[in-house]
Amino acid sequence: MTAAVLAVQFLSAALRQALDIFDALPERWGLLYCLALSAAASAELGDWPQVVILLGVIDSLSDRIGGRLFPYMQAAIDALAARAE
């Protein structure tokens, strides 16, 4: 296992903890941001089924809260969606 893969796995674990924290808060934009980072980390690990699930959650949460990611983040998510197809 390479150092890059280990780093992404560590980041994924940290993001799971962050998701728990953001889920407990009333502000949902932080949760949306963390989900986007988790989708990118899952893509780096090659876990495309997880990426697809996270993209669906991101889309649903965006609609529910009426919030959107920053344009550069949305572009990255759109690129992930295109790769996942």
PyMOL Python script that loads the backbone (N, CA, C, O; Angstrom):
from pymol import cmd

cmd.read_pdbstr("""\
ATOM      1  N   MET A   1       0.840  -1.170   0.000  1.00  0.00           N
ATOM      2  CA  MET A   1       0.000   0.000   0.000  1.00  0.00           C
ATOM      3  C   MET A   1       0.892   1.243   0.000  1.00  0.00           C
ATOM      4  O   MET A   1       1.840   1.340   0.778  1.00  0.00           O
ATOM      5  N   THR A   2       0.576   2.175  -0.873  1.00  0.00           N
ATOM      6  CA  THR A   2       1.412   3.371  -0.985  1.00  0.00           C
ATOM      7  C   THR A   2       1.053   4.382   0.100  1.00  0.00           C
ATOM      8  O   THR A   2       0.005   4.291   0.738  1.00  0.00           O
ATOM      9  N   ALA A   3       1.939   5.334   0.288  1.00  0.00           N
ATOM     10  CA  ALA A   3       1.711   6.385   1.280  1.00  0.00           C
ATOM     11  C   ALA A   3       0.494   7.225   0.909  1.00  0.00           C
ATOM     12  O   ALA A   3      -0.243   7.676   1.786  1.00  0.00           O
ATOM     13  N   ALA A   4       0.284   7.434  -0.384  1.00  0.00           N
ATOM     14  CA  ALA A   4      -0.867   8.235  -0.817  1.00  0.00           C
ATOM     15  C   ALA A   4      -2.181   7.539  -0.466  1.00  0.00           C
ATOM     16  O   ALA A   4      -3.128   8.184  -0.018  1.00  0.00           O
ATOM     17  N   VAL A   5      -2.234   6.239  -0.667  1.00  0.00           N
ATOM     18  CA  VAL A   5      -3.452   5.487  -0.335  1.00  0.00           C
ATOM     19  C   VAL A   5      -3.692   5.520   1.170  1.00  0.00           C
ATOM     20  O   VAL A   5      -4.827   5.692   1.614  1.00  0.00           O
ATOM     21  N   LEU A   6      -2.644   5.358   1.947  1.00  0.00           N
ATOM     22  CA  LEU A   6      -2.782   5.430   3.404  1.00  0.00           C
ATOM     23  C   LEU A   6      -3.260   6.807   3.849  1.00  0.00           C
ATOM     24  O   LEU A   6      -4.083   6.923   4.756  1.00  0.00           O
ATOM     25  N   ALA A   7      -2.745   7.837   3.212  1.00  0.00           N
ATOM     26  CA  ALA A   7      -3.166   9.198   3.554  1.00  0.00           C
ATOM     27  C   ALA A   7      -4.642   9.413   3.241  1.00  0.00           C
ATOM     28  O   ALA A   7      -5.360  10.026   4.031  1.00  0.00           O
ATOM     29  N   VAL A   8      -5.097   8.916   2.101  1.00  0.00           N
ATOM     30  CA  VAL A   8      -6.505   9.071   1.735  1.00  0.00           C
ATOM     31  C   VAL A   8      -7.388   8.254   2.678  1.00  0.00           C
ATOM     32  O   VAL A   8      -8.475   8.702   3.042  1.00  0.00           O
ATOM     33  N   GLN A   9      -6.941   7.074   3.074  1.00  0.00           N
ATOM     34  CA  GLN A   9      -7.709   6.272   4.023  1.00  0.00           C
ATOM     35  C   GLN A   9      -7.811   6.972   5.374  1.00  0.00           C
ATOM     36  O   GLN A   9      -8.865   6.954   6.009  1.00  0.00           O
ATOM     37  N   PHE A  10      -6.719   7.585   5.811  1.00  0.00           N
ATOM     38  CA  PHE A  10      -6.745   8.350   7.058  1.00  0.00           C
ATOM     39  C   PHE A  10      -7.708   9.524   6.937  1.00  0.00           C
ATOM     40  O   PHE A  10      -8.487   9.793   7.852  1.00  0.00           O
ATOM     41  N   LEU A  11      -7.653  10.218   5.810  1.00  0.00           N
ATOM     42  CA  LEU A  11      -8.556  11.338   5.570  1.00  0.00           C
ATOM     43  C   LEU A  11     -10.009  10.866   5.583  1.00  0.00           C
ATOM     44  O   LEU A  11     -10.874  11.544   6.137  1.00  0.00           O
ATOM     45  N   SER A  12     -10.279   9.725   4.984  1.00  0.00           N
ATOM     46  CA  SER A  12     -11.635   9.188   4.968  1.00  0.00           C
ATOM     47  C   SER A  12     -12.149   8.930   6.379  1.00  0.00           C
ATOM     48  O   SER A  12     -13.304   9.224   6.689  1.00  0.00           O
ATOM     49  N   ALA A  13     -11.293   8.381   7.231  1.00  0.00           N
ATOM     50  CA  ALA A  13     -11.689   8.131   8.618  1.00  0.00           C
ATOM     51  C   ALA A  13     -11.967   9.442   9.353  1.00  0.00           C
ATOM     52  O   ALA A  13     -12.925   9.538  10.120  1.00  0.00           O
ATOM     53  N   ALA A  14     -11.132  10.439   9.119  1.00  0.00           N
ATOM     54  CA  ALA A  14     -11.341  11.749   9.740  1.00  0.00           C
ATOM     55  C   ALA A  14     -12.629  12.392   9.239  1.00  0.00           C
ATOM     56  O   ALA A  14     -13.342  13.041  10.004  1.00  0.00           O
ATOM     57  N   LEU A  15     -12.923  12.214   7.967  1.00  0.00           N
ATOM     58  CA  LEU A  15     -14.152  12.779   7.411  1.00  0.00           C
ATOM     59  C   LEU A  15     -15.384  12.104   7.995  1.00  0.00           C
ATOM     60  O   LEU A  15     -16.410  12.756   8.188  1.00  0.00           O
ATOM     61  N   ARG A  16     -15.299  10.810   8.280  1.00  0.00           N
ATOM     62  CA  ARG A  16     -16.434  10.129   8.911  1.00  0.00           C
ATOM     63  C   ARG A  16     -16.709  10.722  10.291  1.00  0.00           C
ATOM     64  O   ARG A  16     -17.868  10.889  10.671  1.00  0.00           O
ATOM     65  N   GLN A  17     -15.664  11.040  11.038  1.00  0.00           N
ATOM     66  CA  GLN A  17     -15.841  11.687  12.338  1.00  0.00           C
ATOM     67  C   GLN A  17     -16.431  13.082  12.169  1.00  0.00           C
ATOM     68  O   GLN A  17     -17.301  13.493  12.938  1.00  0.00           O
ATOM     69  N   ALA A  18     -15.958  13.803  11.163  1.00  0.00           N
ATOM     70  CA  ALA A  18     -16.477  15.147  10.909  1.00  0.00           C
ATOM     71  C   ALA A  18     -17.959  15.085  10.529  1.00  0.00           C
ATOM     72  O   ALA A  18     -18.740  15.949  10.926  1.00  0.00           O
ATOM     73  N   LEU A  19     -18.340  14.066   9.765  1.00  0.00           N
ATOM     74  CA  LEU A  19     -19.760  13.914   9.403  1.00  0.00           C
ATOM     75  C   LEU A  19     -20.623  13.763  10.647  1.00  0.00           C
ATOM     76  O   LEU A  19     -21.706  14.342  10.722  1.00  0.00           O
ATOM     77  N   ASP A  20     -20.156  12.993  11.620  1.00  0.00           N
ATOM     78  CA  ASP A  20     -20.904  12.842  12.868  1.00  0.00           C
ATOM     79  C   ASP A  20     -21.062  14.180  13.581  1.00  0.00           C
ATOM     80  O   ASP A  20     -22.134  14.492  14.100  1.00  0.00           O
ATOM     81  N   ILE A  21     -20.000  14.961  13.602  1.00  0.00           N
ATOM     82  CA  ILE A  21     -20.051  16.268  14.260  1.00  0.00           C
ATOM     83  C   ILE A  21     -20.999  17.208  13.523  1.00  0.00           C
ATOM     84  O   ILE A  21     -21.856  17.835  14.145  1.00  0.00           O
ATOM     85  N   PHE A  22     -20.853  17.310  12.204  1.00  0.00           N
ATOM     86  CA  PHE A  22     -21.713  18.207  11.437  1.00  0.00           C
ATOM     87  C   PHE A  22     -23.168  17.771  11.479  1.00  0.00           C
ATOM     88  O   PHE A  22     -24.067  18.610  11.421  1.00  0.00           O
ATOM     89  N   ASP A  23     -23.411  16.467  11.578  1.00  0.00           N
ATOM     90  CA  ASP A  23     -24.779  15.972  11.639  1.00  0.00           C
ATOM     91  C   ASP A  23     -25.474  16.428  12.916  1.00  0.00           C
ATOM     92  O   ASP A  23     -26.690  16.618  12.929  1.00  0.00           O
ATOM     93  N   ALA A  24     -24.708  16.605  13.985  1.00  0.00           N
ATOM     94  CA  ALA A  24     -25.268  17.037  15.259  1.00  0.00           C
ATOM     95  C   ALA A  24     -25.556  18.544  15.298  1.00  0.00           C
ATOM     96  O   ALA A  24     -26.269  19.012  16.186  1.00  0.00           O
ATOM     97  N   LEU A  25     -25.021  19.289  14.365  1.00  0.00           N
ATOM     98  CA  LEU A  25     -25.199  20.740  14.338  1.00  0.00           C
ATOM     99  C   LEU A  25     -26.402  21.124  13.477  1.00  0.00           C
ATOM    100  O   LEU A  25     -26.753  20.398  12.547  1.00  0.00           O
ATOM    101  N   PRO A  26     -27.030  22.252  13.779  1.00  0.00           N
ATOM    102  CA  PRO A  26     -28.181  22.672  12.968  1.00  0.00           C
ATOM    103  C   PRO A  26     -27.789  23.194  11.581  1.00  0.00           C
ATOM    104  O   PRO A  26     -28.613  23.190  10.667  1.00  0.00           O
ATOM    105  N   GLU A  27     -26.563  23.635  11.420  1.00  0.00           N
ATOM    106  CA  GLU A  27     -26.102  24.163  10.130  1.00  0.00           C
ATOM    107  C   GLU A  27     -25.761  23.008   9.201  1.00  0.00           C
ATOM    108  O   GLU A  27     -24.882  22.204   9.511  1.00  0.00           O
ATOM    109  N   ARG A  28     -26.440  22.915   8.072  1.00  0.00           N
ATOM    110  CA  ARG A  28     -26.280  21.783   7.171  1.00  0.00           C
ATOM    111  C   ARG A  28     -25.245  22.001   6.073  1.00  0.00           C
ATOM    112  O   ARG A  28     -24.860  21.044   5.402  1.00  0.00           O
ATOM    113  N   TRP A  29     -24.786  23.235   5.873  1.00  0.00           N
ATOM    114  CA  TRP A  29     -23.819  23.458   4.810  1.00  0.00           C
ATOM    115  C   TRP A  29     -22.507  22.739   5.101  1.00  0.00           C
ATOM    116  O   TRP A  29     -21.867  22.221   4.186  1.00  0.00           O
ATOM    117  N   GLY A  30     -22.102  22.704   6.368  1.00  0.00           N
ATOM    118  CA  GLY A  30     -20.885  21.988   6.736  1.00  0.00           C
ATOM    119  C   GLY A  30     -20.992  20.508   6.426  1.00  0.00           C
ATOM    120  O   GLY A  30     -20.014  19.885   6.012  1.00  0.00           O
ATOM    121  N   LEU A  31     -22.169  19.943   6.624  1.00  0.00           N
ATOM    122  CA  LEU A  31     -22.403  18.552   6.290  1.00  0.00           C
ATOM    123  C   LEU A  31     -22.281  18.342   4.785  1.00  0.00           C
ATOM    124  O   LEU A  31     -21.697  17.355   4.337  1.00  0.00           O
ATOM    125  N   LEU A  32     -22.824  19.259   4.016  1.00  0.00           N
ATOM    126  CA  LEU A  32     -22.734  19.187   2.559  1.00  0.00           C
ATOM    127  C   LEU A  32     -21.273  19.241   2.099  1.00  0.00           C
ATOM    128  O   LEU A  32     -20.859  18.473   1.231  1.00  0.00           O
ATOM    129  N   TYR A  33     -20.517  20.138   2.678  1.00  0.00           N
ATOM    130  CA  TYR A  33     -19.090  20.281   2.354  1.00  0.00           C
ATOM    131  C   TYR A  33     -18.329  18.996   2.677  1.00  0.00           C
ATOM    132  O   TYR A  33     -17.523  18.525   1.874  1.00  0.00           O
ATOM    133  N   CYS A  34     -18.589  18.437   3.848  1.00  0.00           N
ATOM    134  CA  CYS A  34     -17.903  17.221   4.278  1.00  0.00           C
ATOM    135  C   CYS A  34     -18.268  16.037   3.374  1.00  0.00           C
ATOM    136  O   CYS A  34     -17.413  15.203   3.074  1.00  0.00           O
ATOM    137  N   LEU A  35     -19.515  15.960   2.946  1.00  0.00           N
ATOM    138  CA  LEU A  35     -19.926  14.895   2.031  1.00  0.00           C
ATOM    139  C   LEU A  35     -19.189  15.013   0.693  1.00  0.00           C
ATOM    140  O   LEU A  35     -18.802  14.006   0.100  1.00  0.00           O
ATOM    141  N   ALA A  36     -19.002  16.241   0.227  1.00  0.00           N
ATOM    142  CA  ALA A  36     -18.281  16.452  -1.027  1.00  0.00           C
ATOM    143  C   ALA A  36     -16.826  15.987  -0.902  1.00  0.00           C
ATOM    144  O   ALA A  36     -16.289  15.355  -1.811  1.00  0.00           O
ATOM    145  N   LEU A  37     -16.202  16.302   0.221  1.00  0.00           N
ATOM    146  CA  LEU A  37     -14.833  15.842   0.449  1.00  0.00           C
ATOM    147  C   LEU A  37     -14.778  14.321   0.551  1.00  0.00           C
ATOM    148  O   LEU A  37     -13.837  13.696   0.060  1.00  0.00           O
ATOM    149  N   SER A  38     -15.778  13.732   1.183  1.00  0.00           N
ATOM    150  CA  SER A  38     -15.832  12.273   1.297  1.00  0.00           C
ATOM    151  C   SER A  38     -15.985  11.614  -0.069  1.00  0.00           C
ATOM    152  O   SER A  38     -15.391  10.566  -0.322  1.00  0.00           O
ATOM    153  N   ALA A  39     -16.773  12.217  -0.947  1.00  0.00           N
ATOM    154  CA  ALA A  39     -16.939  11.679  -2.301  1.00  0.00           C
ATOM    155  C   ALA A  39     -15.608  11.724  -3.054  1.00  0.00           C
ATOM    156  O   ALA A  39     -15.253  10.775  -3.753  1.00  0.00           O
ATOM    157  N   ALA A  40     -14.882  12.821  -2.910  1.00  0.00           N
ATOM    158  CA  ALA A  40     -13.579  12.931  -3.575  1.00  0.00           C
ATOM    159  C   ALA A  40     -12.594  11.908  -3.022  1.00  0.00           C
ATOM    160  O   ALA A  40     -11.839  11.299  -3.781  1.00  0.00           O
ATOM    161  N   ALA A  41     -12.596  11.714  -1.698  1.00  0.00           N
ATOM    162  CA  ALA A  41     -11.697  10.726  -1.093  1.00  0.00           C
ATOM    163  C   ALA A  41     -12.058   9.314  -1.547  1.00  0.00           C
ATOM    164  O   ALA A  41     -11.171   8.509  -1.833  1.00  0.00           O
ATOM    165  N   SER A  42     -13.347   9.009  -1.615  1.00  0.00           N
ATOM    166  CA  SER A  42     -13.783   7.686  -2.080  1.00  0.00           C
ATOM    167  C   SER A  42     -13.373   7.446  -3.525  1.00  0.00           C
ATOM    168  O   SER A  42     -13.004   6.330  -3.893  1.00  0.00           O
ATOM    169  N   ALA A  43     -13.437   8.490  -4.342  1.00  0.00           N
ATOM    170  CA  ALA A  43     -13.012   8.359  -5.743  1.00  0.00           C
ATOM    171  C   ALA A  43     -11.521   8.053  -5.817  1.00  0.00           C
ATOM    172  O   ALA A  43     -11.093   7.228  -6.624  1.00  0.00           O
ATOM    173  N   GLU A  44     -10.735   8.715  -4.980  1.00  0.00           N
ATOM    174  CA  GLU A  44      -9.287   8.465  -4.974  1.00  0.00           C
ATOM    175  C   GLU A  44      -8.966   7.033  -4.562  1.00  0.00           C
ATOM    176  O   GLU A  44      -7.969   6.459  -5.001  1.00  0.00           O
ATOM    177  N   LEU A  45      -9.818   6.461  -3.714  1.00  0.00           N
ATOM    178  CA  LEU A  45      -9.630   5.078  -3.288  1.00  0.00           C
ATOM    179  C   LEU A  45     -10.219   4.086  -4.282  1.00  0.00           C
ATOM    180  O   LEU A  45     -10.051   2.876  -4.133  1.00  0.00           O
ATOM    181  N   GLY A  46     -10.916   4.604  -5.305  1.00  0.00           N
ATOM    182  CA  GLY A  46     -11.517   3.736  -6.310  1.00  0.00           C
ATOM    183  C   GLY A  46     -12.817   3.092  -5.858  1.00  0.00           C
ATOM    184  O   GLY A  46     -13.257   2.104  -6.446  1.00  0.00           O
ATOM    185  N   ASP A  47     -13.430   3.637  -4.830  1.00  0.00           N
ATOM    186  CA  ASP A  47     -14.684   3.102  -4.298  1.00  0.00           C
ATOM    187  C   ASP A  47     -15.859   3.799  -4.988  1.00  0.00           C
ATOM    188  O   ASP A  47     -16.545   4.625  -4.385  1.00  0.00           O
ATOM    189  N   TRP A  48     -16.081   3.453  -6.261  1.00  0.00           N
ATOM    190  CA  TRP A  48     -17.082   4.140  -7.070  1.00  0.00           C
ATOM    191  C   TRP A  48     -18.519   3.910  -6.610  1.00  0.00           C
ATOM    192  O   TRP A  48     -19.333   4.825  -6.733  1.00  0.00           O
ATOM    193  N   PRO A  49     -18.874   2.731  -6.084  1.00  0.00           N
ATOM    194  CA  PRO A  49     -20.232   2.610  -5.533  1.00  0.00           C
ATOM    195  C   PRO A  49     -20.488   3.616  -4.401  1.00  0.00           C
ATOM    196  O   PRO A  49     -21.572   4.191  -4.303  1.00  0.00           O
ATOM    197  N   GLN A  50     -19.478   3.816  -3.553  1.00  0.00           N
ATOM    198  CA  GLN A  50     -19.610   4.797  -2.472  1.00  0.00           C
ATOM    199  C   GLN A  50     -19.706   6.215  -3.043  1.00  0.00           C
ATOM    200  O   GLN A  50     -20.470   7.034  -2.531  1.00  0.00           O
ATOM    201  N   VAL A  51     -18.952   6.505  -4.078  1.00  0.00           N
ATOM    202  CA  VAL A  51     -19.013   7.824  -4.715  1.00  0.00           C
ATOM    203  C   VAL A  51     -20.426   8.099  -5.214  1.00  0.00           C
ATOM    204  O   VAL A  51     -20.965   9.186  -5.007  1.00  0.00           O
ATOM    205  N   VAL A  52     -21.018   7.114  -5.869  1.00  0.00           N
ATOM    206  CA  VAL A  52     -22.368   7.288  -6.422  1.00  0.00           C
ATOM    207  C   VAL A  52     -23.378   7.548  -5.306  1.00  0.00           C
ATOM    208  O   VAL A  52     -24.247   8.410  -5.437  1.00  0.00           O
ATOM    209  N   ILE A  53     -23.261   6.805  -4.219  1.00  0.00           N
ATOM    210  CA  ILE A  53     -24.163   7.022  -3.079  1.00  0.00           C
ATOM    211  C   ILE A  53     -23.993   8.433  -2.526  1.00  0.00           C
ATOM    212  O   ILE A  53     -24.972   9.137  -2.280  1.00  0.00           O
ATOM    213  N   LEU A  54     -22.744   8.837  -2.334  1.00  0.00           N
ATOM    214  CA  LEU A  54     -22.487  10.177  -1.789  1.00  0.00           C
ATOM    215  C   LEU A  54     -22.976  11.274  -2.727  1.00  0.00           C
ATOM    216  O   LEU A  54     -23.489  12.295  -2.268  1.00  0.00           O
ATOM    217  N   LEU A  55     -22.826  11.078  -4.022  1.00  0.00           N
ATOM    218  CA  LEU A  55     -23.336  12.078  -4.973  1.00  0.00           C
ATOM    219  C   LEU A  55     -24.851  12.223  -4.847  1.00  0.00           C
ATOM    220  O   LEU A  55     -25.382  13.330  -4.927  1.00  0.00           O
ATOM    221  N   GLY A  56     -25.538  11.109  -4.650  1.00  0.00           N
ATOM    222  CA  GLY A  56     -26.985  11.162  -4.456  1.00  0.00           C
ATOM    223  C   GLY A  56     -27.361  11.888  -3.177  1.00  0.00           C
ATOM    224  O   GLY A  56     -28.311  12.669  -3.161  1.00  0.00           O
ATOM    225  N   VAL A  57     -26.620  11.634  -2.101  1.00  0.00           N
ATOM    226  CA  VAL A  57     -26.883  12.301  -0.828  1.00  0.00           C
ATOM    227  C   VAL A  57     -26.603  13.803  -0.953  1.00  0.00           C
ATOM    228  O   VAL A  57     -27.362  14.626  -0.440  1.00  0.00           O
ATOM    229  N   ILE A  58     -25.522  14.148  -1.630  1.00  0.00           N
ATOM    230  CA  ILE A  58     -25.188  15.565  -1.840  1.00  0.00           C
ATOM    231  C   ILE A  58     -26.305  16.267  -2.601  1.00  0.00           C
ATOM    232  O   ILE A  58     -26.724  17.360  -2.220  1.00  0.00           O
ATOM    233  N   ASP A  59     -26.781  15.654  -3.658  1.00  0.00           N
ATOM    234  CA  ASP A  59     -27.849  16.243  -4.459  1.00  0.00           C
ATOM    235  C   ASP A  59     -29.123  16.409  -3.639  1.00  0.00           C
ATOM    236  O   ASP A  59     -29.763  17.460  -3.684  1.00  0.00           O
ATOM    237  N   SER A  60     -29.487  15.376  -2.896  1.00  0.00           N
ATOM    238  CA  SER A  60     -30.695  15.420  -2.075  1.00  0.00           C
ATOM    239  C   SER A  60     -30.594  16.468  -0.970  1.00  0.00           C
ATOM    240  O   SER A  60     -31.532  17.233  -0.743  1.00  0.00           O
ATOM    241  N   LEU A  61     -29.453  16.499  -0.288  1.00  0.00           N
ATOM    242  CA  LEU A  61     -29.268  17.471   0.784  1.00  0.00           C
ATOM    243  C   LEU A  61     -29.250  18.890   0.234  1.00  0.00           C
ATOM    244  O   LEU A  61     -29.804  19.796   0.857  1.00  0.00           O
ATOM    245  N   SER A  62     -28.630  19.098  -0.909  1.00  0.00           N
ATOM    246  CA  SER A  62     -28.618  20.437  -1.530  1.00  0.00           C
ATOM    247  C   SER A  62     -30.038  20.918  -1.793  1.00  0.00           C
ATOM    248  O   SER A  62     -30.380  22.068  -1.517  1.00  0.00           O
ATOM    249  N   ASP A  63     -30.858  20.024  -2.330  1.00  0.00           N
ATOM    250  CA  ASP A  63     -32.254  20.389  -2.594  1.00  0.00           C
ATOM    251  C   ASP A  63     -33.002  20.673  -1.297  1.00  0.00           C
ATOM    252  O   ASP A  63     -33.775  21.627  -1.208  1.00  0.00           O
ATOM    253  N   ARG A  64     -32.763  19.833  -0.294  1.00  0.00           N
ATOM    254  CA  ARG A  64     -33.498  19.971   0.966  1.00  0.00           C
ATOM    255  C   ARG A  64     -33.167  21.258   1.708  1.00  0.00           C
ATOM    256  O   ARG A  64     -34.060  21.900   2.262  1.00  0.00           O
ATOM    257  N   ILE A  65     -31.902  21.642   1.724  1.00  0.00           N
ATOM    258  CA  ILE A  65     -31.514  22.833   2.481  1.00  0.00           C
ATOM    259  C   ILE A  65     -31.495  24.095   1.617  1.00  0.00           C
ATOM    260  O   ILE A  65     -31.344  25.206   2.125  1.00  0.00           O
ATOM    261  N   GLY A  66     -31.648  23.908   0.310  1.00  0.00           N
ATOM    262  CA  GLY A  66     -31.604  25.062  -0.583  1.00  0.00           C
ATOM    263  C   GLY A  66     -30.217  25.664  -0.681  1.00  0.00           C
ATOM    264  O   GLY A  66     -30.074  26.841  -1.011  1.00  0.00           O
ATOM    265  N   GLY A  67     -29.206  24.884  -0.404  1.00  0.00           N
ATOM    266  CA  GLY A  67     -27.833  25.369  -0.447  1.00  0.00           C
ATOM    267  C   GLY A  67     -27.042  24.667  -1.525  1.00  0.00           C
ATOM    268  O   GLY A  67     -27.377  23.557  -1.940  1.00  0.00           O
ATOM    269  N   ARG A  68     -26.015  25.307  -1.963  1.00  0.00           N
ATOM    270  CA  ARG A  68     -25.145  24.751  -2.996  1.00  0.00           C
ATOM    271  C   ARG A  68     -23.702  24.867  -2.549  1.00  0.00           C
ATOM    272  O   ARG A  68     -23.351  25.700  -1.714  1.00  0.00           O
ATOM    273  N   LEU A  69     -22.889  24.022  -3.117  1.00  0.00           N
ATOM    274  CA  LEU A  69     -21.454  24.097  -2.877  1.00  0.00           C
ATOM    275  C   LEU A  69     -20.883  25.312  -3.601  1.00  0.00           C
ATOM    276  O   LEU A  69     -21.516  25.867  -4.499  1.00  0.00           O
ATOM    277  N   PHE A  70     -19.675  25.719  -3.199  1.00  0.00           N
ATOM    278  CA  PHE A  70     -18.980  26.759  -3.941  1.00  0.00           C
ATOM    279  C   PHE A  70     -18.786  26.283  -5.377  1.00  0.00           C
ATOM    280  O   PHE A  70     -18.694  25.077  -5.607  1.00  0.00           O
ATOM    281  N   PRO A  71     -18.722  27.193  -6.351  1.00  0.00           N
ATOM    282  CA  PRO A  71     -18.602  26.780  -7.753  1.00  0.00           C
ATOM    283  C   PRO A  71     -17.433  25.832  -8.035  1.00  0.00           C
ATOM    284  O   PRO A  71     -17.588  24.877  -8.795  1.00  0.00           O
ATOM    285  N   TYR A  72     -16.271  26.082  -7.435  1.00  0.00           N
ATOM    286  CA  TYR A  72     -15.134  25.187  -7.699  1.00  0.00           C
ATOM    287  C   TYR A  72     -15.390  23.794  -7.129  1.00  0.00           C
ATOM    288  O   TYR A  72     -14.953  22.797  -7.704  1.00  0.00           O
ATOM    289  N   MET A  73     -16.095  23.721  -6.002  1.00  0.00           N
ATOM    290  CA  MET A  73     -16.425  22.420  -5.425  1.00  0.00           C
ATOM    291  C   MET A  73     -17.482  21.712  -6.266  1.00  0.00           C
ATOM    292  O   MET A  73     -17.410  20.501  -6.474  1.00  0.00           O
ATOM    293  N   GLN A  74     -18.459  22.470  -6.744  1.00  0.00           N
ATOM    294  CA  GLN A  74     -19.495  21.875  -7.578  1.00  0.00           C
ATOM    295  C   GLN A  74     -18.898  21.342  -8.875  1.00  0.00           C
ATOM    296  O   GLN A  74     -19.319  20.297  -9.371  1.00  0.00           O
ATOM    297  N   ALA A  75     -17.924  22.054  -9.423  1.00  0.00           N
ATOM    298  CA  ALA A  75     -17.254  21.580 -10.640  1.00  0.00           C
ATOM    299  C   ALA A  75     -16.541  20.253 -10.379  1.00  0.00           C
ATOM    300  O   ALA A  75     -16.564  19.360 -11.227  1.00  0.00           O
ATOM    301  N   ALA A  76     -15.914  20.120  -9.220  1.00  0.00           N
ATOM    302  CA  ALA A  76     -15.239  18.863  -8.876  1.00  0.00           C
ATOM    303  C   ALA A  76     -16.251  17.735  -8.706  1.00  0.00           C
ATOM    304  O   ALA A  76     -16.001  16.608  -9.135  1.00  0.00           O
ATOM    305  N   ILE A  77     -17.385  18.027  -8.088  1.00  0.00           N
ATOM    306  CA  ILE A  77     -18.435  17.018  -7.913  1.00  0.00           C
ATOM    307  C   ILE A  77     -19.018  16.629  -9.265  1.00  0.00           C
ATOM    308  O   ILE A  77     -19.279  15.452  -9.513  1.00  0.00           O
ATOM    309  N   ASP A  78     -19.220  17.596 -10.130  1.00  0.00           N
ATOM    310  CA  ASP A  78     -19.724  17.294 -11.471  1.00  0.00           C
ATOM    311  C   ASP A  78     -18.750  16.403 -12.239  1.00  0.00           C
ATOM    312  O   ASP A  78     -19.168  15.502 -12.967  1.00  0.00           O
ATOM    313  N   ALA A  79     -17.453  16.657 -12.075  1.00  0.00           N
ATOM    314  CA  ALA A  79     -16.442  15.827 -12.733  1.00  0.00           C
ATOM    315  C   ALA A  79     -16.474  14.397 -12.189  1.00  0.00           C
ATOM    316  O   ALA A  79     -16.327  13.436 -12.943  1.00  0.00           O
ATOM    317  N   LEU A  80     -16.668  14.265 -10.873  1.00  0.00           N
ATOM    318  CA  LEU A  80     -16.795  12.931 -10.279  1.00  0.00           C
ATOM    319  C   LEU A  80     -18.017  12.208 -10.827  1.00  0.00           C
ATOM    320  O   LEU A  80     -17.961  11.017 -11.136  1.00  0.00           O
ATOM    321  N   ALA A  81     -19.121  12.937 -10.942  1.00  0.00           N
ATOM    322  CA  ALA A  81     -20.352  12.337 -11.467  1.00  0.00           C
ATOM    323  C   ALA A  81     -20.133  11.838 -12.900  1.00  0.00           C
ATOM    324  O   ALA A  81     -20.610  10.764 -13.268  1.00  0.00           O
ATOM    325  N   ALA A  82     -19.420  12.611 -13.691  1.00  0.00           N
ATOM    326  CA  ALA A  82     -19.140  12.196 -15.079  1.00  0.00           C
ATOM    327  C   ALA A  82     -18.258  10.954 -15.106  1.00  0.00           C
ATOM    328  O   ALA A  82     -18.467  10.065 -15.931  1.00  0.00           O
ATOM    329  N   ARG A  83     -17.282  10.885 -14.220  1.00  0.00           N
ATOM    330  CA  ARG A  83     -16.402   9.703 -14.155  1.00  0.00           C
ATOM    331  C   ARG A  83     -17.137   8.474 -13.654  1.00  0.00           C
ATOM    332  O   ARG A  83     -16.802   7.351 -14.031  1.00  0.00           O
ATOM    333  N   ALA A  84     -18.149   8.681 -12.796  1.00  0.00           N
ATOM    334  CA  ALA A  84     -18.875   7.562 -12.196  1.00  0.00           C
ATOM    335  C   ALA A  84     -19.870   6.928 -13.166  1.00  0.00           C
ATOM    336  O   ALA A  84     -20.319   5.803 -12.948  1.00  0.00           O
ATOM    337  N   GLU A  85     -20.210   7.637 -14.221  1.00  0.00           N
ATOM    338  CA  GLU A  85     -21.221   7.110 -15.164  1.00  0.00           C
ATOM    339  C   GLU A  85     -20.721   5.960 -15.961  1.00  0.00           C
ATOM    340  O   GLU A  85     -21.454   5.417 -16.788  1.00  0.00           O
TER     341      GLU A  85
END
""", "prot")
cmd.dss("prot")
cmd.show_as("cartoon", "prot")
cmd.util.cbc("prot")
cmd.orient("prot")
